């Protein structure tokens, strides 16, 4: 055990490196054409832990810009994304046999003048720990590696960060420390608030991805942070969960941030919040409607990464200085969309339009509904009671929705003291068919957007909430109102969708997950245990249930069409 124990409960590892096809460190140098590879370098950190790294660098020995991928998944494991997740859309020809999970391909970067550092984080695999995840201590260890890399003889002193998912989560954390040699970051779809974006969606415990992913992080020769115990012991947002949230406002380094509308329930919210809240004077946002891994390795997107890093790490003049601050895809369906540009996020040109829900007709109207009515569904499904309530609005003219949506419901659960509410937005075409979108990096039949709320967690954080973004406080449990329906303000995650005249926006409200796929397929699941009996929605009159959506003006310029189908 480290001489510097962490302030978290620890446990035995989930697996050993040997059981996960690892091999004990054997420092050595290998060669590839034009490349030197230094294997199993041990880098100490200030706390007495270590990082185990492989370094891929030009054989010329000339000082290179440095790219670091900070990963818990194993630097020794080059298993391609397409092999692990066959429906990810990432093609084998887009990456070499040196590409590690969610990290950069040295075969692309080294010939361009880069040294690529792939790191096993402290406490995982053979690196000395104990291991902690998304923690302040881990961020300090990462900063120590950045500073080590910045002064190596093969380094030009400028360090950049890259990689998907956890490799981005760690970027948000360490960039807030502003280590001197850090010159640029490329956050590519990674959460920034572990509680709100992964472990508790709207206060509802996530029961599939979160337990699964700490298994993936848990290969070690020592002790690891006991995330299972912590998750069980901290149901509300407290100091523990605050320690797992990034200090985004402290980030000042140049940033090229890439998000998608499709990673709802994992990375969409956190990546967009990351861009919105960081203080970097030089920052760019690109939001797509495809699958995250495929986009990271897609050749044209790798060229965009190169334009960014070439400028900030190699000092070259590139197209990055001509990029618009924001580029967003408006999806038409899976594989097809158009892009718009903007100056900031959310787009300053959007106007917020309110649709009023009418339970008696199942419609949404721009005019307030005067007559009160109710709609009932069963919280967990029942053969004699509808399992969902659907509201629909048909557009008379082409409409683009891009940004955050907010849903206000008035609901009650006569047979239960609490209730979990699941919300989905869909697009229906003029022929009456639901239009499919990419979802959760693997699927192609997903919704436009999702939202969740455990009613007892409905209290808002007044300092962080805005008219378009209700942020939950998650500090205490509030009972349902006893003398009528309870008002629920639900954050619907950001999306970008194009509707033609005659197409419809569909709102679904139910008591369980909007999408279901067979296990062991990985996505956000919520096997709720509090719903009982019927759930009743009230609309009209005193109960102005409503959906507020961000519309882009009809004259907003479309920059280009992109087809992936």
Buried (B, 14 or more C-beta within 10 A) or exposed (E): EBEEEBEBEBBEBBEBBEEBEBEEBEEEEEEBEEBBBBBBBEBBBEBEBBBBBBBBBBEEEEBBBBBBBBBBBBBBBBBBBBEEBEEBBBBEEBBBEBBBBBBBBBBBBBEBBBBBBBBBBBBBBBBBBBBBBBBBBBBBBBBBBBBBBBEBEBBBBBBBBBBBBBBBBBBBBBBBBEBEBBBBBBBBBBBBBBBBBBBBBBBBBBBBBBBBBBEBBBBBBBBBBBBBEBBEEBBBBEEBBEBBBBBBEBBBBBBBBBBBBBBBBBBBBBBBBBBBBBEBEBBBBBBBBBBBBBBBBBEEBBEBBBBBBBBBBBEBEBEBEEBBBBBBBBBBBBBBBBBBBBEEBBBEBBEBBBBBBBBEBBBBBEEEBEEBBBBBBBBBBEEEEBBBBBBBBBBEEEBBBBBBBBBBBBBBBEEBEBBBBBBBBBBBBEEEEBBBBBBBBBBBEBBBBBBBBBBBBBBEEEEEBEEBBBBBBBEEBEEBEEEEBBBBBBBBBBBBBBBEEBBBBBBBBBBBBBBEBEEEBBBBBBEBEBBBBBBBBBBBEEBBBBBBBBBBEEEBEEEEEBEBE
